[in-house]
Amino acid sequence: MLIQGLGLIVLALILCQILAWVMRQRMEVRAVDQIAQGEIAYLRRLTEEAEVRTQTRIRQTDLAWSGWRKFRVLTIMDESDSVKSFYLTPHDKKPLPPFLPGQHVAVKVMPKGRPDPIVRCYSLSCAPNAQFYRISVRREGPRPEAPDRPPGLMSDFLHTSLQEGDFIDLKSPSGTFTLDLSLHTPIVLIGGGIGITPVFSMLDAIVTQKSNREVWFFAGMRNQHDHPMRMQLQAYADRCEHLRLMVCYSDPSPECQQDKDYHHQGFVSVDLLRRCLPSNNYDFYFCGPPGMMEALNRDLGAWGVPANRLHYEAFGPATVGSKVGSPTGSELADVFTIKFLRSDKTVEWTSTKGSLLDLADQHGVRIESGCRSGNCGTCVTAIRHGEIDYPVPPSDMPDEGTCLVCTAVPRSDLELDA
C-alpha cells in the first residue's frame, strides 16, 4: 500500500509538472500573439498615416495652380480691434487644394492710383477645407517711434478699401511650417500677436479632425482688445478635454479679470512653459515677433528640447538664428561684384549691404517683390553667373539657376538677370 501511495504521489507530481509546462507554453504563445498583434496594429497605423500623407500630397499636386488665381471676398469679420479675417472663394468655382495647417498664401492687390501691385504673404488661419481660404490680417498703423510714417500699404488697403464681393489674386498655398495631421504625438502651439494665425490653423485642424491628440496652446497678446480668435479659442478649450489653453496678457486692461479673461500676466516664456508643462517631451510650434522667437528658440534648447522638435516661423524679415550649414556674415568674403545685366549696373556688395534685394534697392535697380522674407516667390531672379546662399533658407527653394533676392546673399561675384 505504501509503495502504491508513493507511486500515486510521484504520478501526481509528474502530471502537475506536465500541466505547468502546458500552461507556460500557452501563456508564452498568448504573449507572443499579443506582441504580434501589437506589432501588426503598429504597422497598420504607420501604413494608414503614410497613406493619408500620400493622398494629401496627390490632391495638393492635382489641384494646385501656377501663377495667380482670382478669388472673391466672401465675408469680412472683425477678430479684434486691429485684426480682420477675410474669407476667400475661387472665382472660377473649381476645387481648392487641401493646404497643410501652417501654410501661407501670397496675396496681390492693385489699389487705384498706384502704378504697381502690392504683394504680401499671409498665413491661412483656418482648418483645411475645400470651400474657402481664410486669412487674418492685422492693420499695421504708424509705429510709436515714427508716428508720421504711413501705415502698412497692404494691411491698410485690406482693412479700409476691400469690400465683400471684391476680387484679389492669390498664389497656391506653400510653406514648410506645417503640422502633420497623420501623427498623434503631443504638441505645444505658441502664437504671439498676429503670429497666432498659423498655429491657430493647426489647432483648428486638430479639432475639426476630432483628434484626441494632447495639445497645449499658449497665446501671447497685449490684452483682450488685441486678441484675435479669442472666442473660438475659449470654445475649443471648453469642449476639448485634450486641449489646455493658456492666455498671456502683457498689458491687461483694467476690465480684464485674471483666470477669466486671461491666465498669466506677462509674456510667453520658457520659464512659464516649465511651470505649466509636465515635461519637455513635446514638439513645439511657435510663431510671433522677433524677440519672442529668439528667446523661445534659445531657451527651449537650453531646457533640453532637441532641435528637431522645434518648429517655427518668423513674420517679415525676422529670423531665428542661423540654420546649420548656412554661412554667417563673418564666413563671407568682404566684397563681391554684382552685375545687374538688364539694368546695366555693376555694384559692390559687402555684408553691411544686406540681401541682394536690399542692394538692388540702394542702386535703383527695380525688382518686383512682396514679402521680403523668402515666402511669396515674387522676387525670383535668374542667376547668369556665380553662386548665392541663404543665411536663413526660404520656405520654398526656387528652381535651380534662380534665387530669391530678398533673402539671398552672394558667395561669389554674380551676374543677375535684373
C-alpha positions in Angstrom: 0.0 0.0 0.0 2.8 2.3 0.9 4.5 1.7 -2.4 1.3 2.3 -4.3 0.7 5.5 -2.4 4.2 6.8 -3.2 3.6 5.8 -6.9 0.4 7.8 -7.0 2.2 10.8 -5.4 5.0 10.6 -8.0 2.5 10.3 -10.8 0.6 13.3 -9.4 3.8 15.3 -9.3 4.6 14.4 -12.9 1.1 15.3 -14.0 1.4 18.7 -12.2 4.7 19.4 -13.9 3.3 18.4 -17.3 0.2 20.7 -16.6 2.5 23.5 -15.5 4.6 23.1 -18.7 1.5 23.2 -20.8 0.2 26.3 -19.1 3.6 28.0 -19.5 3.5 27.1 -23.2 0.0 28.5 -23.6 1.0 31.7 -21.8 4.1 32.1 -23.9 2.0 31.6 -27.1 -0.6 34.1 -25.8 2.2 36.6 -25.0 3.8 36.1 -28.4 0.4 36.5 -30.0 -0.3 39.7 -28.1 3.1 41.1 -29.2 2.4 40.1 -32.8 -1.0 41.7 -32.7 0.6 44.9 -31.2 3.2 45.0 -33.9 0.6 44.4 -36.6 -1.5 47.2 -35.2 1.5 49.5 -35.1 2.5 48.6 -38.7 -1.2 49.2 -39.8 -1.2 52.6 -38.1 2.1 53.5 -39.9 0.7 52.4 -43.2 -2.5 54.4 -42.7 -0.5 57.5 -41.7 1.7 57.1 -44.8 -1.4 56.7 -47.0 -3.0 59.9 -45.6 0.2 61.8 -46.3 0.4 60.4 -49.8 -3.2 61.1 -50.7 -2.9 64.7 -49.3 0.2 65.3 -51.5 -1.5 63.8 -54.5 -4.6 66.1 -54.0 -2.4 69.1 -53.4 -0.4 68.4 -56.6 -3.5 67.7 -58.7 -5.4 70.8 -57.6 -2.5 73.3 -57.2 -2.3 76.1 -59.7 0.7 78.1 -61.0 0.8 81.9 -61.0 -2.0 84.0 -59.7 -5.7 82.9 -59.3 -8.6 85.2 -58.8 -10.6 84.9 -55.5 -13.7 86.7 -54.4 -14.1 88.1 -50.9 -17.0 86.1 -49.5 -17.1 87.6 -45.9 -15.1 90.0 -43.8 -15.2 89.6 -40.0 -13.7 91.6 -37.1 -11.4 89.4 -34.9 -10.2 92.2 -32.6 -9.8 96.0 -32.6 -6.9 95.7 -35.2 -7.5 92.3 -36.9 -9.9 91.3 -39.6 -10.5 87.9 -41.2 -11.1 87.6 -44.9 -13.0 84.5 -46.3 -12.0 83.9 -49.9 -13.5 81.7 -52.5 -12.1 80.9 -56.0 -13.8 83.0 -58.8 -13.6 80.0 -61.2 -15.5 77.8 -58.6 -13.0 75.0 -59.1 -11.9 72.8 -56.2 -9.2 74.1 -53.8 -6.1 72.1 -53.0 -6.0 70.8 -49.4 -3.4 73.0 -47.8 -1.4 71.9 -44.8 -2.1 73.7 -41.4 0.5 76.4 -41.0 0.9 77.2 -44.7 0.5 80.7 -46.2 -0.6 82.3 -49.5 0.8 85.2 -51.4 -1.8 87.9 -52.0 -1.7 90.6 -54.7 -3.9 93.7 -54.9 -3.9 96.7 -57.3 -5.1 99.8 -55.4 -6.4 102.7 -57.5 -3.8 105.3 -58.2 -0.8 103.0 -57.7 1.4 102.2 -60.7 2.4 98.7 -59.3 0.5 96.0 -57.4 1.2 95.2 -53.8 2.2 91.7 -52.8 2.3 90.2 -49.3 2.2 86.8 -47.7 -0.4 85.8 -45.1 -0.8 82.6 -43.1 -4.1 80.7 -43.7 -5.9 80.9 -40.4 -8.4 78.1 -40.6 -8.5 74.3 -40.9 -8.0 72.9 -44.4 -11.3 72.7 -46.4 -12.5 72.5 -49.9 -14.8 75.6 -49.9 -12.7 78.7 -48.9 -9.4 80.0 -47.6 -9.2 82.4 -44.7 -6.5 85.0 -43.9 -6.5 87.1 -40.8 -4.7 90.5 -41.2 -3.6 93.0 -38.5 -3.7 96.6 -39.7 -0.2 98.0 -39.3 -0.6 101.6 -38.1 2.2 104.1 -37.7 4.8 102.9 -35.2 5.3 104.8 -31.9 8.9 105.6 -32.8 7.8 107.0 -36.2 4.3 108.5 -35.8 4.4 110.3 -39.1 5.2 107.1 -41.0 2.3 105.9 -43.1 0.5 102.7 -42.2 1.3 99.4 -43.9 0.2 99.6 -47.5 -1.4 96.2 -47.9 -3.0 95.9 -44.4 -4.4 99.4 -44.7 -5.9 98.6 -48.1 -7.4 95.4 -46.9 -8.9 97.0 -43.8 -10.2 100.2 -45.3 -10.8 99.6 -49.0 -11.5 95.9 -49.7 -15.2 95.1 -49.6 -17.2 91.8 -49.7 -17.7 90.8 -53.3 -14.3 92.4 -54.4 -11.6 90.3 -56.1 -8.0 89.7 -55.2 -5.3 87.4 -56.6 -3.7 84.5 -54.7 -0.9 82.1 -55.3 -1.3 78.4 -54.4 -0.6 77.6 -50.7 3.0 77.0 -49.8 5.4 76.9 -46.8 7.2 74.3 -44.7 6.0 75.4 -41.2 3.3 72.8 -41.1 1.7 70.2 -38.8 1.4 66.5 -39.9 -2.2 65.6 -39.1 -1.4 61.9 -39.5 0.6 61.9 -36.3 -0.8 61.8 -32.8 2.2 62.8 -30.6 1.7 65.6 -28.0 2.4 69.2 -29.1 2.7 72.7 -27.8 1.4 75.5 -30.0 2.6 79.1 -29.2 1.3 82.2 -31.0 2.4 85.8 -30.2 0.4 88.7 -31.6 -0.7 88.1 -35.2 1.7 85.2 -35.2 -1.2 83.2 -33.7 -2.6 82.7 -37.2 -0.6 79.7 -38.4 -0.8 77.9 -35.1 -4.5 78.5 -34.8 -4.8 76.8 -38.2 -3.1 73.8 -36.7 -5.4 73.8 -33.7 -8.5 74.3 -35.9 -7.4 71.3 -38.0 -6.9 69.1 -34.9 -10.4 70.0 -33.5 -12.0 69.5 -36.9 -10.3 66.1 -37.2 -11.8 65.2 -33.8 -8.4 64.0 -32.8 -7.6 63.2 -29.1 -4.0 64.5 -29.6 -2.7 66.2 -26.4 -2.4 70.0 -27.2 -1.2 72.9 -25.1 -1.9 76.3 -26.7 -0.2 79.4 -25.4 -1.5 82.8 -26.8 0.6 85.9 -26.0 -1.3 89.2 -26.5 -1.3 92.7 -25.2 -4.8 92.4 -23.8 -8.3 91.4 -24.9 -8.7 94.2 -27.4 -5.6 92.9 -29.3 -6.6 89.2 -29.1 -7.9 87.6 -32.4 -9.7 84.3 -32.3 -10.4 84.8 -28.6 -13.9 83.4 -28.6 -13.0 80.4 -30.8 -10.1 79.5 -28.6 -12.2 79.5 -25.5 -14.9 77.5 -27.1 -12.4 74.9 -28.1 -10.9 74.8 -24.7 -14.4 74.3 -23.1 -15.3 71.3 -25.2 -11.9 69.6 -25.8 -10.6 67.6 -22.9 -7.2 67.1 -24.6 -6.7 70.8 -25.0 -5.1 73.1 -22.4 -5.3 76.9 -23.2 -3.0 79.4 -21.6 -3.6 83.1 -22.4 -0.9 85.6 -21.5 -1.6 89.4 -21.5 1.4 91.6 -21.3 -0.7 94.7 -20.5 -4.2 93.7 -19.3 -6.7 96.5 -19.4 -8.5 97.4 -16.1 -11.6 95.4 -17.0 -9.7 92.2 -17.6 -10.1 89.5 -15.0 -7.3 87.0 -14.4 -8.4 83.4 -14.6 -11.4 84.5 -16.6 -10.1 86.6 -19.5 -6.5 85.5 -19.2 -4.4 83.1 -17.2 -1.0 84.8 -16.8 0.3 88.4 -16.9 3.4 88.9 -18.9 5.0 87.3 -22.0 5.1 83.7 -23.1 8.5 82.4 -21.9 10.2 79.1 -21.3 10.0 79.8 -17.6 6.2 79.8 -18.0 6.3 76.7 -20.1 8.4 74.9 -17.4 5.8 75.9 -14.8 2.8 74.7 -16.8 4.0 71.6 -18.8 4.6 68.3 -17.0 7.8 67.8 -19.1 9.6 69.0 -22.2 8.6 65.9 -24.1 6.6 67.7 -26.8 7.0 69.1 -30.3 7.0 72.9 -30.1 5.4 75.0 -32.9 5.8 78.8 -32.4 5.3 82.0 -34.4 5.4 85.6 -33.3 7.5 88.8 -33.0 11.3 88.6 -33.2 12.1 88.9 -29.5 9.7 86.1 -28.5 11.0 83.9 -31.3 14.7 84.3 -30.4 14.0 83.8 -26.7 11.9 80.6 -27.2 14.4 79.1 -29.7 17.3 79.7 -27.3 15.7 78.8 -24.0 13.9 75.7 -25.3 17.2 74.4 -26.5 18.7 75.2 -23.1 15.9 73.3 -21.4 17.0 70.2 -23.4 14.4 70.2 -26.2 16.1 68.6 -29.3 16.5 70.9 -32.3 14.4 68.6 -34.4 11.4 69.2 -32.1 11.5 73.0 -32.5 9.3 74.2 -35.4 9.0 77.9 -36.0 8.2 80.7 -38.4 9.1 84.4 -38.1 7.0 87.0 -39.9 8.6 89.6 -42.2 12.4 90.0 -42.1 12.7 88.4 -38.6 14.9 85.4 -38.3 15.6 82.8 -35.6 19.3 82.2 -35.6 21.2 80.6 -38.5 20.4 77.2 -39.9 23.1 74.5 -39.5 25.4 74.6 -42.5 24.4 78.1 -43.6 27.2 80.8 -43.8 27.1 83.7 -41.4 28.3 87.1 -42.3 31.7 86.5 -40.9 32.2 83.5 -43.2 31.5 85.5 -46.3 34.1 87.5 -48.2 34.2 91.2 -47.6 33.4 92.3 -51.2 31.7 90.8 -54.2 31.0 92.4 -57.6 27.3 92.2 -58.6 26.2 92.9 -62.2 22.5 93.6 -62.8 22.5 92.8 -66.5 19.2 94.3 -67.7 19.7 97.5 -65.7 23.3 97.7 -66.9 24.6 98.4 -63.4 27.7 96.9 -61.7 28.0 97.5 -58.0 29.9 96.1 -55.0 28.3 94.1 -52.2 29.5 93.8 -48.7 28.0 92.1 -45.7 26.7 95.5 -44.5 24.5 95.9 -47.6 22.1 93.2 -46.6 20.3 91.0 -49.1 20.7 91.2 -52.9 17.2 92.9 -53.0 18.5 95.5 -50.5 21.5 96.1 -52.7 19.2 96.5 -55.8 17.0 99.0 -53.9 20.1 101.0 -52.9 21.2 101.4 -56.5 17.8 102.0 -58.2 17.5 98.5 -59.7 13.8 97.7 -59.8 12.9 94.1 -58.9 9.3 93.2 -58.1 9.0 91.9 -54.6 6.4 91.1 -51.9 7.0 89.6 -48.6 10.8 90.3 -48.4 11.2 87.1 -46.3 11.5 84.3 -48.9 7.9 83.2 -48.8 5.9 84.6 -51.7 8.3 83.9 -54.6 7.7 87.3 -56.3 11.3 88.3 -56.4 12.7 85.2 -58.0 15.5 86.2 -60.4 17.7 84.2 -62.8 21.4 83.8 -62.0 23.5 84.1 -65.1 26.8 83.5 -63.4 28.1 83.0 -59.8 26.8 81.4 -56.6 24.5 82.6 -53.8 23.4 81.3 -50.4 20.7 81.9 -47.9 21.7 82.7 -44.3 18.1 81.6 -43.4 16.7 79.3 -46.1 13.3 80.4 -47.6 10.2 78.3 -47.0 10.3 77.1 -50.7 13.5 76.8 -52.6 13.3 78.3 -56.1 14.3 76.4 -59.2 18.0 75.8 -59.8 19.6 78.7 -61.6 17.4 81.2 -59.9 17.3 82.8 -56.5 15.0 84.8 -54.2 16.9 88.0 -54.0 15.0 89.2 -50.9 16.9 86.7 -48.7 19.9 85.7 -50.8 23.5 86.8 -50.4 26.4 86.2 -52.8 29.0 83.5 -52.3 31.0 84.8 -55.3 30.8 87.6 -57.9 27.4 87.5 -59.5 25.6 88.3 -62.7 21.8 88.6 -62.3 19.1 89.0 -64.9 17.7 92.1 -63.4 
